[in-house]
Amino acid sequence: MVTIAKYPDGTKREKSKTTKLQAKGNKKRAERMLSEYIREIKEELTKECQPKSSFSNEISHGLHKDMLFADYLLEWLEL
């Protein structure tokens, strides 16, 4: 089985996995394995593509999501 995943930044990554099945008489089993493999790949991609934000830590330090840089500097100078 070979899958090619396209990431949001435009890069492509190819992954392959062997089924270890004979070619004859295993079509349905191979299709089930392929659908399971695609599900695993999708889960992996969603985990990789999610932004890793430390915003929860930043809130405790007085930062806000829509805060201007100048406001941040003023707050920083007060510390």
Secondary structure, DSSP 8 states (H G I E B T S, - for coil): -EEEEE-TTS-EEEEE------STT-HHHHHHHHHHHHHHHHHHHHHHHS----HHHHHTTT--TT--HHHHHHHHHH-
